[in-house]
Amino acid sequence: MGKTEFQLLPLNENELSDIKFYNKIKVYNNGKKWLYKKKGPTITNGSEKYILFQYHSHVIAFGKLKSKVKEKIEYNGENYYGYLIFENNSIKQLSDPVEKNALKKQIKNFKNFNQTFQKLKPKSNKKFLEFLKIREIDETDTEFFKDAIQDALASQDASNPEYTKNNSIRLKTDVNLVIKRMKESNFCCEYDNNHKSFVSKKTQKRYTEVHHLIPRNQSINFKKSVDFYENLFCLCPICHLIIHKGKDKEARKIIEKLYKNFLKRINDIKKIKKDYEVFEISVNEMLKMYKIT
C-alpha cells in the first residue's frame, strides 16, 4: 500500500447554505461528482487519500477520496476544472468540529486555515485517523444524523462519559469537564435540583445528563470551541428531552433559566480574568439556535 495523504478542502458560505451539509454527505457518499475550481487538491498516485472539509476555521468532516478527474465543466453558469469522487459511505461528519489549535497538535506543518487546498503532514497518520474517527457522527441512527452535530451528551455519566452504540464512539467532549460539572452539581438537575431521577448502576449516583447550552453544532460560528466548563449544565433526563423534543413553551422556560445562570458564570469569571474571551450572545440568539421564536 502507498502512503497516506491528507488535504484540506475549504468550503464557502454559499456552498454550505446550498448544501445543508449532512444532506450533501448522503449524495456524495454515493458517487456524485464534487466539482472544484482552480487546480483542486494535489494527489500522489498510489496513495490513500483523505479530504478534510474546512468551514469557518474548523474541520467539520472528512472523507476517503476515490479519484480526481481533470475536466473543464460548466455548471449553473460557473466554470469548474474537474471533480472529485469519494469512496462510498466514506464521508463522515464530525460531532466535535476540530479548531486550529487542536489541529496544530496533530499536524506538524499546519499554521492556520486559509482558502487553499492545504496538504497536511500529520505527526502520525494512524493516530490522526483515530483522532478524526472518534469524532464521527454515526449516521446509521437516522434521528441523530438529521439533528447533525446535536449537542446532547445523552446517556453520559461519570464512569462512562462517552456516548456509544455497538461499541463505537459517537460523541466525545472533554471527559474531565463532564465529571467536574456533575460533581459540582452534586448529580442534581441544574434547572430544578428538586427534580427526581433514578440511581445510575455505574456511578451509584442520581442519573443526570450533561448539556451544552450553546449547542455544539454552533462551534463553527465562534472563534473558540463551545466545549467549555461554563457552557455545561447538568440536567435530569426529562429536562434534557424537553429541550430537544418538547414543546417550545416548555423548552423556552428551561433554556431561559439556564441562560441566566450562564451569564452569571461568565460575569463571575470576568471579575477575576480581565482578558477572558467572552461569548457575546443574547437570550433571543440562544433561543434561535434551538429554533424557538
N, C-alpha and C positions, 0 to 999 in steps of 0.2 A: 504493500500500500504506500502511496506517496505521502507527502507531508500534508499537514492540516493548515488551512489558511482561514483568516477571519477578516472581514471588511465591514466598515460602517456604511449604511445607506441612509442618507438624510431625507426625511420627509418634510414637506412644507404644509402650511395651513390648509391650502386648497385640497391637497391630496387627502389629508386626514378627514376634513369635513365631508369630502366627497365619498370617502371610502367607508366611514364608520368601521374602523379598522378590524374589529373582530368579525364583521361580515366579509370583509375583503379576504381575511385569512382563509375562510372556508372555500372561497373561489380559487385563490392562488395555490391552495393545497391540493387542488385537483387539476393542475396542469395549465391554467390560464397564463398567458404571457404578461410579464411585468415589464412594461415599456420604460426605457430610460433615455434621458437626454445626455448631451455631451459624450464622453467616451465610455462611461459606465465603469464598473469595477474591473481591476486588473487581476486576472486569474491565471495561475500557472497550470499547464496541462498535467494531468495525472494527480492533482492534489484533491484532498477532501475539502470542500469549500463551504463556509458558513457566512451568511449575511446577517448583520445586526442592524435592526431598524431603529433609526435615531429620530427622536421628536422632542422639541423643547429641552434640549440638553440632557436627555435621558435615553437609555436604550430601553425600548418598550416591547421588543420581540426579537426573535432570531429564527433563521430557517436554513436548511441544508440545500445548497444550490446543485441543480442537476446539470444545467448548461447555460452558456451565454452565447447569444447569436447576434452578430453584427448585421443589421439590415435597416436601411432607411425606410421609415414608415410615417405616413401622415394620418393622424387620428384626432378627430374633433378640432380640426384646424391648426393643430400643432405638429411640429416635426420631431420625430424621435430617431435615434441612431441604432437602436437594437432592443433586445429584450432578454429577460432572464426567465428561466423555467426552474421551479423548485421541485424537490423530491416530494412525492405525495405525502400529505399529512405531516410534513416536517416543520412547517412554520408554527412556532409556539409563542403565544403572548405571555408576557411576564406579569405575575401578580404584584411584584415589587420592582418597578422600573429602576434601572441602575443609573445613578447620577455620577458626575465627573470624578469625584474623589474615590468612590468605590471602584470605578473602572481603572483609575490610575494604579491602585494597589494590585490589580491583576495584569495590567498591560505595561510592559517596560518602555515602549516608545510613545505612549499616549500622553498628550499635553492638554488638549482641550477639544471640545466639539466644534465643528465648522460645517460648511455646506458642500464638502467634497467627499468622495469615496476614500475614506482613510483605511489603509492597510494596517491591521493590528498585529502586534507580536507579543502574545501572552508569555508570562514567565514560565508557565506550564500549560500546554494545550489541554491535557487531561483535566487538570484542576480547574481551568477556566470553563470547560464544558460542564463540569459538575456544578460550578458556581452559577451558570445560567440555568441548568436543568432543575435545580432546587427551587427556582423562582417560576417555573412553568405553571400556567393555569391548566388544569385537567379539563379539556373541552369535552370529555365524554359525559360529564354531568351537564346536561343542557341548560338547566336553570342557572347554574353557576356561570357558564360561558356567556349566556345572554347578559348577565349583570356586568361582565367584563371588568376585571380587577376589583370586584366588590371588596370593601374593606373589612367586612366582618370576620373576626378570627373565631368563628364558631367552633365549639367543641374543644376549646383550649382550656387546660388547667395547668397548675404549676409543675406537675411532674411529667406532663406530656404536651408541651406548648405548641407543637406543630400539628396543623390540621391535616390528617392523612386519610386516604381511601385506598384500599387494596395495597397498603404498604408503600404508596407513592406520595412524596411530599407535594402538597398543593399550595399552601400559603406559608410564608415564613416572615416573621418580624423579629426584632431584637428580643430574644428569649428573656434576657435579664430584665428588660423594661416591663415585659408582661408579668413576670414573677413579682417584681418590685411593686407594680401597681396593685396586683391582687393582695399582696401582703399589707400594703398601706391602707387599702380599703377594708382590711380585715375580712375579705371574701364576702363583702356586702354589696348590694346594688347601690351605685352612686347617684341614681335618680331618687331612690327612696330606700334607705337602709332597713326599713321595716318589711320590705318585700321578702317573701319566703322562697326557699329553693330547697332542692334535695341535697343530700350529702354525697359528694363525689367519692366513688370507690377508690380512686387513685390517690387523692390528696387527703381524704377523710375530713375535708372542709366543705363548707357550703359551696355548691356548684355555681360558678359565675363565668361569664364570657367577657373578653376584652374587645372594646370597640374603638376605632379611630374616629374621633368627631369630625375632623377634616378627613373625608374619605381617602383611602389610599389611591383610588383612581384619579385623584386630583393632584398627585405629586408632580406631574409634568407641568402644572400651572404655577409652581412655586420654585424659588431658587434652591431650596434645600428640601430634603425628604420630609414628608409629614409623619414619618415614624419617629416621633419624639415623645418624651415622657408626659409632657403637659397635655398632649393630644389624646392620650389613652384614658379610657373610662371603663371601670368595672361595672357590668350590668347583670341583672338576673336574666335568664334566657327569655322570659316573656317580654321584658322591656326591649331587649335586643331584637326580638322578632317584630315587635310593634314598629320600631324604627324602619325596618326593611320591608315589612309585609303588611303593616297595619294601615288604618285609615289616616289620611293626612292630619286630621284634627288631633288624634291621639299622638301621632309621631311628632307633630309640631311641639306639643307640650313638653315632651321629653327632651327634644333637641334644644329648645329654648332654655331650659333649666341647665342642661349640660354646658351650653354656650356661656351662660353667666359664670359658671364655675371655671370654665376655660379662661375667660378674661381675667378672673381673679388670680389664677395661677400665673398667667403671663405678666400681670402687673406686679405681682409679688417678686418675680424674678428680675424685672426691670429695676426694682428698687435696689437690688444687690448688684446686678450686672448692667451697667450703663450702656455697654456696647451690644447687648443682647439683640439678635436679629428677630424682629417682631413679625408675626404673621398678621398682616392687616386684612381683616375680613369682618364684614358686618353680619348681623344675625340674618338679614334677608339674603345675603350672598351665601351664607351657610345653608339656609333652607332651600335655596335654588339648586344647590349641589345634590339635594335629595329629591329634587323635582316637586317641591312643595311650594305652592304660591300663596 
